[in-house]
Amino acid sequence: MFSKTLLAIAALAVAAVTAAPSGKGQVSCKHGRKAANAACCVWFDVLDDIQTNLFDGGECGEEVHESLRLTFHDAIGFSPALFAQGKFGGNGADGSIMSFAEIETAFHANGGIDDIVEAQRPFALAHGVSFGDFIQFAGAVGVSNCAGGPRLQFLAGRSNVTQPSPDLLVPEPSDSVDTILARMGDAGFSPNEVVDLLISHTVAAQDHVDPTIPGTPFDSTPGSFDSQFFIETLLKGVLFPGNGSNPGEVLSPLAGELRLFSDGELARDSRTACEWQSFITDHSSMVSKFEAVMSKLAVLGQNPRNLVDCSDIIPVPANTKLPPPTLPAGKSLADIEVACAATPFPAISAAPGPATTIAPV
């Protein structure tokens, strides 16, 4: 863990930022750029730095996937149920996973997350911003690099004064739907909102469920914020992409694609199946619901009234026209395991060409 001195310096820097006077309309920052609030100007510098040096010039690659994962794993450390029992329930989106990395990255559910924690830490320290702010900012910037991606809200001003999250608050890919919905319900999320959070898996990959095949994505288009994840998770599973079944893994429909047990179960559960299916042909709904649920996640355990809205620093995603949703080449509607009883499965066609295979991220 970094010394208390370093943490104190970072905390003081954040205190100075949040104490900055609110701008009226637009305020001038360095290099001729403008923000709605003077406290947001520092984030332009952070933006330039991470786009170049963390996200490889603004790509939607592995560091984006891991940064988005980190926003969830930090924020979900919040349990009103524990507080009701007189126990500490975590401070949510507070950066504790970075402040107390030697504790929280050792939690089983956080396996492999230490790589992105340590990749991000130097940026937060270099710019004097809090770990909690940086984690949410990096996730928002990163996903804006993805074709078809959202523009997430970003509020700044979290403190570095916190304590480690309790263990067992991050859902695992081997958990049942009942377990996941109960844990997420404790944190304030409905079953539909759990599905909305899983929109992040459209630009995600695994490294540690099957460590023999790191970078294996959850759908065939991991660089695009599209609905292929929601289609492909409903296909019948036929193979394991790596060394066979691992805890939290079930049969996948495509070579080079890994399916999490939890994703497959949520796609087929009556409480979540219709929300899952709804995104297949409605990209705008997918984007707007992800923006809404991420704004909720990003302030778990925080008081938004004490934060400054710096959303105008987040890049506007490129206006990319995505291809229409399709079944992967070699598949047909007969391969879909329809689970939503209320709405017919959309009539989508299969992509042309030989059977789809997927390269690692």
Contacts in CASP RR format, 6 or more apart in sequence:
PFRMAT RR
TARGET T0000
AUTHOR 0000-0000-0000
METHOD contacts of the structure
MODEL  1
MFSKTLLAIAALAVAAVTAAPSGKGQVSCKHGRKAANAACCVWFDVLDDI
QTNLFDGGECGEEVHESLRLTFHDAIGFSPALFAQGKFGGNGADGSIMSF
AEIETAFHANGGIDDIVEAQRPFALAHGVSFGDFIQFAGAVGVSNCAGGP
RLQFLAGRSNVTQPSPDLLVPEPSDSVDTILARMGDAGFSPNEVVDLLIS
HTVAAQDHVDPTIPGTPFDSTPGSFDSQFFIETLLKGVLFPGNGSNPGEV
LSPLAGELRLFSDGELARDSRTACEWQSFITDHSSMVSKFEAVMSKLAVL
GQNPRNLVDCSDIIPVPANTKLPPPTLPAGKSLADIEVACAATPFPAISA
APGPATTIAPV
1 99 0 8 1.000
1 100 0 8 1.000
1 101 0 8 1.000
1 102 0 8 1.000
2 99 0 8 1.000
2 121 0 8 1.000
2 125 0 8 1.000
6 125 0 8 1.000
7 99 0 8 1.000
7 160 0 8 1.000
8 160 0 8 1.000
9 128 0 8 1.000
10 124 0 8 1.000
10 125 0 8 1.000
10 128 0 8 1.000
10 129 0 8 1.000
10 130 0 8 1.000
10 131 0 8 1.000
10 160 0 8 1.000
11 130 0 8 1.000
11 159 0 8 1.000
11 160 0 8 1.000
11 161 0 8 1.000
13 128 0 8 1.000
13 129 0 8 1.000
13 130 0 8 1.000
14 128 0 8 1.000
14 129 0 8 1.000
14 130 0 8 1.000
14 133 0 8 1.000
14 157 0 8 1.000
14 158 0 8 1.000
14 159 0 8 1.000
14 160 0 8 1.000
15 159 0 8 1.000
17 39 0 8 1.000
17 42 0 8 1.000
17 129 0 8 1.000
17 156 0 8 1.000
17 157 0 8 1.000
17 308 0 8 1.000
18 39 0 8 1.000
18 156 0 8 1.000
18 157 0 8 1.000
18 306 0 8 1.000
18 307 0 8 1.000
18 308 0 8 1.000
20 37 0 8 1.000
20 38 0 8 1.000
20 39 0 8 1.000
20 308 0 8 1.000
21 38 0 8 1.000
22 37 0 8 1.000
22 38 0 8 1.000
22 39 0 8 1.000
22 308 0 8 1.000
23 36 0 8 1.000
23 37 0 8 1.000
23 38 0 8 1.000
25 36 0 8 1.000
26 34 0 8 1.000
26 35 0 8 1.000
26 36 0 8 1.000
27 34 0 8 1.000
27 35 0 8 1.000
27 36 0 8 1.000
27 37 0 8 1.000
27 38 0 8 1.000
27 41 0 8 1.000
28 34 0 8 1.000
29 35 0 8 1.000
29 38 0 8 1.000
29 40 0 8 1.000
29 41 0 8 1.000
29 44 0 8 1.000
30 41 0 8 1.000
30 44 0 8 1.000
30 45 0 8 1.000
31 44 0 8 1.000
33 41 0 8 1.000
33 44 0 8 1.000
35 41 0 8 1.000
35 43 0 8 1.000
35 44 0 8 1.000
35 310 0 8 1.000
35 312 0 8 1.000
35 313 0 8 1.000
36 309 0 8 1.000
36 310 0 8 1.000
36 312 0 8 1.000
37 308 0 8 1.000
37 309 0 8 1.000
37 310 0 8 1.000
39 156 0 8 1.000
39 157 0 8 1.000
39 308 0 8 1.000
39 310 0 8 1.000
40 156 0 8 1.000
40 308 0 8 1.000
40 310 0 8 1.000
40 312 0 8 1.000
40 313 0 8 1.000
42 127 0 8 1.000
42 128 0 8 1.000
42 129 0 8 1.000
43 129 0 8 1.000
43 137 0 8 1.000
43 154 0 8 1.000
43 156 0 8 1.000
43 310 0 8 1.000
43 313 0 8 1.000
44 313 0 8 1.000
45 127 0 8 1.000
46 123 0 8 1.000
46 127 0 8 1.000
46 129 0 8 1.000
46 134 0 8 1.000
46 137 0 8 1.000
47 141 0 8 1.000
47 313 0 8 1.000
47 315 0 8 1.000
49 123 0 8 1.000
49 126 0 8 1.000
49 127 0 8 1.000
50 123 0 8 1.000
50 138 0 8 1.000
50 141 0 8 1.000
51 57 0 8 1.000
51 58 0 8 1.000
51 141 0 8 1.000
51 145 0 8 1.000
52 58 0 8 1.000
53 123 0 8 1.000
54 63 0 8 1.000
54 67 0 8 1.000
54 119 0 8 1.000
54 120 0 8 1.000
54 123 0 8 1.000
54 138 0 8 1.000
55 61 0 8 1.000
55 63 0 8 1.000
55 64 0 8 1.000
55 141 0 8 1.000
55 142 0 8 1.000
55 145 0 8 1.000
56 63 0 8 1.000
58 142 0 8 1.000
58 145 0 8 1.000
59 145 0 8 1.000
60 142 0 8 1.000
60 143 0 8 1.000
60 145 0 8 1.000
60 146 0 8 1.000
60 147 0 8 1.000
60 203 0 8 1.000
60 223 0 8 1.000
60 224 0 8 1.000
60 225 0 8 1.000
61 145 0 8 1.000
61 203 0 8 1.000
61 222 0 8 1.000
61 223 0 8 1.000
61 361 0 8 1.000
62 205 0 8 1.000
62 215 0 8 1.000
62 361 0 8 1.000
63 116 0 8 1.000
63 119 0 8 1.000
63 142 0 8 1.000
64 139 0 8 1.000
64 142 0 8 1.000
64 143 0 8 1.000
64 145 0 8 1.000
64 146 0 8 1.000
64 203 0 8 1.000
65 203 0 8 1.000
65 204 0 8 1.000
65 205 0 8 1.000
65 222 0 8 1.000
65 361 0 8 1.000
66 113 0 8 1.000
66 115 0 8 1.000
66 116 0 8 1.000
66 119 0 8 1.000
67 116 0 8 1.000
67 120 0 8 1.000
67 135 0 8 1.000
67 138 0 8 1.000
67 139 0 8 1.000
67 142 0 8 1.000
68 139 0 8 1.000
68 142 0 8 1.000
68 143 0 8 1.000
68 200 0 8 1.000
68 203 0 8 1.000
68 204 0 8 1.000
69 113 0 8 1.000
69 116 0 8 1.000
69 200 0 8 1.000
69 204 0 8 1.000
70 97 0 8 1.000
70 113 0 8 1.000
70 116 0 8 1.000
70 117 0 8 1.000
70 120 0 8 1.000
70 135 0 8 1.000
70 138 0 8 1.000
70 139 0 8 1.000
71 93 0 8 1.000
71 135 0 8 1.000
71 136 0 8 1.000
71 138 0 8 1.000
71 139 0 8 1.000
71 140 0 8 1.000
71 294 0 8 1.000
71 297 0 8 1.000
71 298 0 8 1.000
72 170 0 8 1.000
72 197 0 8 1.000
72 200 0 8 1.000
72 297 0 8 1.000
73 97 0 8 1.000
73 109 0 8 1.000
73 110 0 8 1.000
73 113 0 8 1.000
73 170 0 8 1.000
74 92 0 8 1.000
74 93 0 8 1.000
74 94 0 8 1.000
74 95 0 8 1.000
74 96 0 8 1.000
74 97 0 8 1.000
74 98 0 8 1.000
74 132 0 8 1.000
74 135 0 8 1.000
75 92 0 8 1.000
75 93 0 8 1.000
75 136 0 8 1.000
75 297 0 8 1.000
75 298 0 8 1.000
75 300 0 8 1.000
76 92 0 8 1.000
76 169 0 8 1.000
76 170 0 8 1.000
76 171 0 8 1.000
76 184 0 8 1.000
76 187 0 8 1.000
76 297 0 8 1.000
76 300 0 8 1.000
77 89 0 8 1.000
77 90 0 8 1.000
77 91 0 8 1.000
77 92 0 8 1.000
77 96 0 8 1.000
77 165 0 8 1.000
77 166 0 8 1.000
77 169 0 8 1.000
77 170 0 8 1.000
77 187 0 8 1.000
77 300 0 8 1.000
78 89 0 8 1.000
78 90 0 8 1.000
78 91 0 8 1.000
78 92 0 8 1.000
78 93 0 8 1.000
78 165 0 8 1.000
78 169 0 8 1.000
78 187 0 8 1.000
78 300 0 8 1.000
78 301 0 8 1.000
79 89 0 8 1.000
79 90 0 8 1.000
79 166 0 8 1.000
79 169 0 8 1.000
79 186 0 8 1.000
79 187 0 8 1.000
80 89 0 8 1.000
80 186 0 8 1.000
80 187 0 8 1.000
80 188 0 8 1.000
81 186 0 8 1.000
82 88 0 8 1.000
82 89 0 8 1.000
82 90 0 8 1.000
82 166 0 8 1.000
83 89 0 8 1.000
87 166 0 8 1.000
88 163 0 8 1.000
88 166 0 8 1.000
89 165 0 8 1.000
89 166 0 8 1.000
89 169 0 8 1.000
90 96 0 8 1.000
90 163 0 8 1.000
90 165 0 8 1.000
90 166 0 8 1.000
90 169 0 8 1.000
90 301 0 8 1.000
91 162 0 8 1.000
91 163 0 8 1.000
91 165 0 8 1.000
91 301 0 8 1.000
91 302 0 8 1.000
92 165 0 8 1.000
92 300 0 8 1.000
92 301 0 8 1.000
92 302 0 8 1.000
93 132 0 8 1.000
93 135 0 8 1.000
93 136 0 8 1.000
93 158 0 8 1.000
93 297 0 8 1.000
93 298 0 8 1.000
93 299 0 8 1.000
93 300 0 8 1.000
93 301 0 8 1.000
93 302 0 8 1.000
94 131 0 8 1.000
94 132 0 8 1.000
94 158 0 8 1.000
94 159 0 8 1.000
94 162 0 8 1.000
94 301 0 8 1.000
94 302 0 8 1.000
95 130 0 8 1.000
95 131 0 8 1.000
95 132 0 8 1.000
95 135 0 8 1.000
95 158 0 8 1.000
95 160 0 8 1.000
95 162 0 8 1.000
96 104 0 8 1.000
96 131 0 8 1.000
96 162 0 8 1.000
96 163 0 8 1.000
96 164 0 8 1.000
96 165 0 8 1.000
97 104 0 8 1.000
97 105 0 8 1.000
97 110 0 8 1.000
97 113 0 8 1.000
97 117 0 8 1.000
97 135 0 8 1.000
97 165 0 8 1.000
98 117 0 8 1.000
98 120 0 8 1.000
98 121 0 8 1.000
98 124 0 8 1.000
98 131 0 8 1.000
98 132 0 8 1.000
98 134 0 8 1.000
98 135 0 8 1.000
99 131 0 8 1.000
99 160 0 8 1.000
99 162 0 8 1.000
99 164 0 8 1.000
100 163 0 8 1.000
100 164 0 8 1.000
100 165 0 8 1.000
101 114 0 8 1.000
101 117 0 8 1.000
101 118 0 8 1.000
101 121 0 8 1.000
103 164 0 8 1.000
104 110 0 8 1.000
104 164 0 8 1.000
104 165 0 8 1.000
105 111 0 8 1.000
105 112 0 8 1.000
105 113 0 8 1.000
105 114 0 8 1.000
105 117 0 8 1.000
107 167 0 8 1.000
107 168 0 8 1.000
107 170 0 8 1.000
108 172 0 8 1.000
109 168 0 8 1.000
109 170 0 8 1.000
109 171 0 8 1.000
109 172 0 8 1.000
110 170 0 8 1.000
111 208 0 8 1.000
112 207 0 8 1.000
112 208 0 8 1.000
120 134 0 8 1.000
120 135 0 8 1.000
120 138 0 8 1.000
121 131 0 8 1.000
123 134 0 8 1.000
123 138 0 8 1.000
124 130 0 8 1.000
124 131 0 8 1.000
124 133 0 8 1.000
124 134 0 8 1.000
127 134 0 8 1.000
129 137 0 8 1.000
129 156 0 8 1.000
130 157 0 8 1.000
130 158 0 8 1.000
130 159 0 8 1.000
130 160 0 8 1.000
131 160 0 8 1.000
132 158 0 8 1.000
132 160 0 8 1.000
133 156 0 8 1.000
133 157 0 8 1.000
133 158 0 8 1.000
136 154 0 8 1.000
136 155 0 8 1.000
136 298 0 8 1.000
137 154 0 8 1.000
137 156 0 8 1.000
137 313 0 8 1.000
137 314 0 8 1.000
139 152 0 8 1.000
140 151 0 8 1.000
140 152 0 8 1.000
140 153 0 8 1.000
140 154 0 8 1.000
140 294 0 8 1.000
140 314 0 8 1.000
141 314 0 8 1.000
141 315 0 8 1.000
143 149 0 8 1.000
143 150 0 8 1.000
143 152 0 8 1.000
143 200 0 8 1.000
143 203 0 8 1.000
143 225 0 8 1.000
144 150 0 8 1.000
144 151 0 8 1.000
144 152 0 8 1.000
144 314 0 8 1.000
144 315 0 8 1.000
144 316 0 8 1.000
144 317 0 8 1.000
145 315 0 8 1.000
145 317 0 8 1.000
146 203 0 8 1.000
146 223 0 8 1.000
146 224 0 8 1.000
146 225 0 8 1.000
146 317 0 8 1.000
147 223 0 8 1.000
147 224 0 8 1.000
147 225 0 8 1.000
147 226 0 8 1.000
147 318 0 8 1.000
147 320 0 8 1.000
147 322 0 8 1.000
148 224 0 8 1.000
148 225 0 8 1.000
148 226 0 8 1.000
148 283 0 8 1.000
148 287 0 8 1.000
148 317 0 8 1.000
148 318 0 8 1.000
148 320 0 8 1.000
148 322 0 8 1.000
149 225 0 8 1.000
149 287 0 8 1.000
149 317 0 8 1.000
150 225 0 8 1.000
150 287 0 8 1.000
150 288 0 8 1.000
150 290 0 8 1.000
150 291 0 8 1.000
150 294 0 8 1.000
150 317 0 8 1.000
151 291 0 8 1.000
151 311 0 8 1.000
151 314 0 8 1.000
151 315 0 8 1.000
151 316 0 8 1.000
151 317 0 8 1.000
152 291 0 8 1.000
152 294 0 8 1.000
152 295 0 8 1.000
152 298 0 8 1.000
152 311 0 8 1.000
152 314 0 8 1.000
153 291 0 8 1.000
153 294 0 8 1.000
153 295 0 8 1.000
153 298 0 8 1.000
153 309 0 8 1.000
153 311 0 8 1.000
153 314 0 8 1.000
154 298 0 8 1.000
154 309 0 8 1.000
154 310 0 8 1.000
154 311 0 8 1.000
154 313 0 8 1.000
154 314 0 8 1.000
155 298 0 8 1.000
155 299 0 8 1.000
155 302 0 8 1.000
155 304 0 8 1.000
155 307 0 8 1.000
155 308 0 8 1.000
155 309 0 8 1.000
155 310 0 8 1.000
155 311 0 8 1.000
156 307 0 8 1.000
156 308 0 8 1.000
156 310 0 8 1.000
157 306 0 8 1.000
157 307 0 8 1.000
157 308 0 8 1.000
158 302 0 8 1.000
158 307 0 8 1.000
169 183 0 8 1.000
169 187 0 8 1.000
171 179 0 8 1.000
171 180 0 8 1.000
171 183 0 8 1.000
171 184 0 8 1.000
171 262 0 8 1.000
172 248 0 8 1.000
172 262 0 8 1.000
173 209 0 8 1.000
173 247 0 8 1.000
173 248 0 8 1.000
173 249 0 8 1.000
173 260 0 8 1.000
173 261 0 8 1.000
173 262 0 8 1.000
173 263 0 8 1.000
174 247 0 8 1.000
174 248 0 8 1.000
174 261 0 8 1.000
174 262 0 8 1.000
175 183 0 8 1.000
175 262 0 8 1.000
176 265 0 8 1.000
177 262 0 8 1.000
177 265 0 8 1.000
177 266 0 8 1.000
177 269 0 8 1.000
177 271 0 8 1.000
177 272 0 8 1.000
180 194 0 8 1.000
180 262 0 8 1.000
180 266 0 8 1.000
181 191 0 8 1.000
181 194 0 8 1.000
181 271 0 8 1.000
181 272 0 8 1.000
184 193 0 8 1.000
184 194 0 8 1.000
184 197 0 8 1.000
187 300 0 8 1.000
189 197 0 8 1.000
189 293 0 8 1.000
189 296 0 8 1.000
191 271 0 8 1.000
191 272 0 8 1.000
191 275 0 8 1.000
192 272 0 8 1.000
192 275 0 8 1.000
193 293 0 8 1.000
193 296 0 8 1.000
194 266 0 8 1.000
194 272 0 8 1.000
195 266 0 8 1.000
195 272 0 8 1.000
195 275 0 8 1.000
195 276 0 8 1.000
196 275 0 8 1.000
196 289 0 8 1.000
196 290 0 8 1.000
196 292 0 8 1.000
196 293 0 8 1.000
197 290 0 8 1.000
197 293 0 8 1.000
197 294 0 8 1.000
197 297 0 8 1.000
198 263 0 8 1.000
198 266 0 8 1.000
199 225 0 8 1.000
199 229 0 8 1.000
199 279 0 8 1.000
199 286 0 8 1.000
199 289 0 8 1.000
199 290 0 8 1.000
200 290 0 8 1.000
201 218 0 8 1.000
201 219 0 8 1.000
201 229 0 8 1.000
201 260 0 8 1.000
201 263 0 8 1.000
202 218 0 8 1.000
202 219 0 8 1.000
202 221 0 8 1.000
202 222 0 8 1.000
202 224 0 8 1.000
202 225 0 8 1.000
202 226 0 8 1.000
202 227 0 8 1.000
202 228 0 8 1.000
202 229 0 8 1.000
202 230 0 8 1.000
203 222 0 8 1.000
203 223 0 8 1.000
203 224 0 8 1.000
203 225 0 8 1.000
204 217 0 8 1.000
204 218 0 8 1.000
204 222 0 8 1.000
205 215 0 8 1.000
205 216 0 8 1.000
205 217 0 8 1.000
205 218 0 8 1.000
205 222 0 8 1.000
205 258 0 8 1.000
205 360 0 8 1.000
205 361 0 8 1.000
206 214 0 8 1.000
206 215 0 8 1.000
206 216 0 8 1.000
206 217 0 8 1.000
206 218 0 8 1.000
206 258 0 8 1.000
206 260 0 8 1.000
207 214 0 8 1.000
207 215 0 8 1.000
208 214 0 8 1.000
209 246 0 8 1.000
209 247 0 8 1.000
209 248 0 8 1.000
209 249 0 8 1.000
209 258 0 8 1.000
209 260 0 8 1.000
210 216 0 8 1.000
210 240 0 8 1.000
210 241 0 8 1.000
210 242 0 8 1.000
210 243 0 8 1.000
210 244 0 8 1.000
210 246 0 8 1.000
210 249 0 8 1.000
210 258 0 8 1.000
212 242 0 8 1.000
212 243 0 8 1.000
213 241 0 8 1.000
213 242 0 8 1.000
213 243 0 8 1.000
213 256 0 8 1.000
213 258 0 8 1.000
213 360 0 8 1.000
214 360 0 8 1.000
215 360 0 8 1.000
215 361 0 8 1.000
216 241 0 8 1.000
216 242 0 8 1.000
216 256 0 8 1.000
216 257 0 8 1.000
216 258 0 8 1.000
216 358 0 8 1.000
216 360 0 8 1.000
216 361 0 8 1.000
217 256 0 8 1.000
217 257 0 8 1.000
217 258 0 8 1.000
217 358 0 8 1.000
217 360 0 8 1.000
217 361 0 8 1.000
218 229 0 8 1.000
218 232 0 8 1.000
218 233 0 8 1.000
218 257 0 8 1.000
218 258 0 8 1.000
218 259 0 8 1.000
218 260 0 8 1.000
218 263 0 8 1.000
219 228 0 8 1.000
219 229 0 8 1.000
219 231 0 8 1.000
219 232 0 8 1.000
219 233 0 8 1.000
219 257 0 8 1.000
220 228 0 8 1.000
220 232 0 8 1.000
220 254 0 8 1.000
220 257 0 8 1.000
220 328 0 8 1.000
220 356 0 8 1.000
220 358 0 8 1.000
221 228 0 8 1.000
222 361 0 8 1.000
224 322 0 8 1.000
225 286 0 8 1.000
225 287 0 8 1.000
226 283 0 8 1.000
226 322 0 8 1.000
226 323 0 8 1.000
226 325 0 8 1.000
227 279 0 8 1.000
227 280 0 8 1.000
227 281 0 8 1.000
227 282 0 8 1.000
227 283 0 8 1.000
227 286 0 8 1.000
227 325 0 8 1.000
228 325 0 8 1.000
228 326 0 8 1.000
228 328 0 8 1.000
230 267 0 8 1.000
230 276 0 8 1.000
230 277 0 8 1.000
230 279 0 8 1.000
230 280 0 8 1.000
231 280 0 8 1.000
231 325 0 8 1.000
231 326 0 8 1.000
231 327 0 8 1.000
231 336 0 8 1.000
231 348 0 8 1.000
232 253 0 8 1.000
232 254 0 8 1.000
232 257 0 8 1.000
232 328 0 8 1.000
233 259 0 8 1.000
233 263 0 8 1.000
233 264 0 8 1.000
233 267 0 8 1.000
233 276 0 8 1.000
234 267 0 8 1.000
234 268 0 8 1.000
234 276 0 8 1.000
234 277 0 8 1.000
234 336 0 8 1.000
234 337 0 8 1.000
234 338 0 8 1.000
234 339 0 8 1.000
235 253 0 8 1.000
235 254 0 8 1.000
235 327 0 8 1.000
235 328 0 8 1.000
235 331 0 8 1.000
235 335 0 8 1.000
235 336 0 8 1.000
235 337 0 8 1.000
236 251 0 8 1.000
236 253 0 8 1.000
236 335 0 8 1.000
236 336 0 8 1.000
236 337 0 8 1.000
237 250 0 8 1.000
237 251 0 8 1.000
237 252 0 8 1.000
237 253 0 8 1.000
237 259 0 8 1.000
238 251 0 8 1.000
238 252 0 8 1.000
238 253 0 8 1.000
239 251 0 8 1.000
239 252 0 8 1.000
239 253 0 8 1.000
239 254 0 8 1.000
239 255 0 8 1.000
240 249 0 8 1.000
240 251 0 8 1.000
240 252 0 8 1.000
241 252 0 8 1.000
241 254 0 8 1.000
241 255 0 8 1.000
241 256 0 8 1.000
241 257 0 8 1.000
241 258 0 8 1.000
248 260 0 8 1.000
248 261 0 8 1.000
248 262 0 8 1.000
249 258 0 8 1.000
249 259 0 8 1.000
249 260 0 8 1.000
249 261 0 8 1.000
250 259 0 8 1.000
250 260 0 8 1.000
250 261 0 8 1.000
250 264 0 8 1.000
251 259 0 8 1.000
252 258 0 8 1.000
252 259 0 8 1.000
253 259 0 8 1.000
253 328 0 8 1.000
253 331 0 8 1.000
253 335 0 8 1.000
254 328 0 8 1.000
254 355 0 8 1.000
254 356 0 8 1.000
254 357 0 8 1.000
254 358 0 8 1.000
255 355 0 8 1.000
255 356 0 8 1.000
255 357 0 8 1.000
255 358 0 8 1.000
256 357 0 8 1.000
256 358 0 8 1.000
256 359 0 8 1.000
256 360 0 8 1.000
257 358 0 8 1.000
266 272 0 8 1.000
266 276 0 8 1.000
267 273 0 8 1.000
267 276 0 8 1.000
267 339 0 8 1.000
268 337 0 8 1.000
268 339 0 8 1.000
269 339 0 8 1.000
270 339 0 8 1.000
270 341 0 8 1.000
273 339 0 8 1.000
273 340 0 8 1.000
273 341 0 8 1.000
274 340 0 8 1.000
274 341 0 8 1.000
274 342 0 8 1.000
274 343 0 8 1.000
276 339 0 8 1.000
276 340 0 8 1.000
277 339 0 8 1.000
277 340 0 8 1.000
277 343 0 8 1.000
277 345 0 8 1.000
277 346 0 8 1.000
278 285 0 8 1.000
278 343 0 8 1.000
279 285 0 8 1.000
279 286 0 8 1.000
279 289 0 8 1.000
280 325 0 8 1.000
280 345 0 8 1.000
280 346 0 8 1.000
280 348 0 8 1.000
281 325 0 8 1.000
281 346 0 8 1.000
281 348 0 8 1.000
283 322 0 8 1.000
299 307 0 8 1.000
324 348 0 8 1.000
325 346 0 8 1.000
325 348 0 8 1.000
326 348 0 8 1.000
326 349 0 8 1.000
326 350 0 8 1.000
326 351 0 8 1.000
327 333 0 8 1.000
327 335 0 8 1.000
327 336 0 8 1.000
327 348 0 8 1.000
327 349 0 8 1.000
327 350 0 8 1.000
327 351 0 8 1.000
328 350 0 8 1.000
328 351 0 8 1.000
328 355 0 8 1.000
328 356 0 8 1.000
329 350 0 8 1.000
329 351 0 8 1.000
329 352 0 8 1.000
329 353 0 8 1.000
329 354 0 8 1.000
329 355 0 8 1.000
329 356 0 8 1.000
330 350 0 8 1.000
330 353 0 8 1.000
330 354 0 8 1.000
330 355 0 8 1.000
330 356 0 8 1.000
331 350 0 8 1.000
331 356 0 8 1.000
332 350 0 8 1.000
333 345 0 8 1.000
333 347 0 8 1.000
333 348 0 8 1.000
336 345 0 8 1.000
338 345 0 8 1.000
END
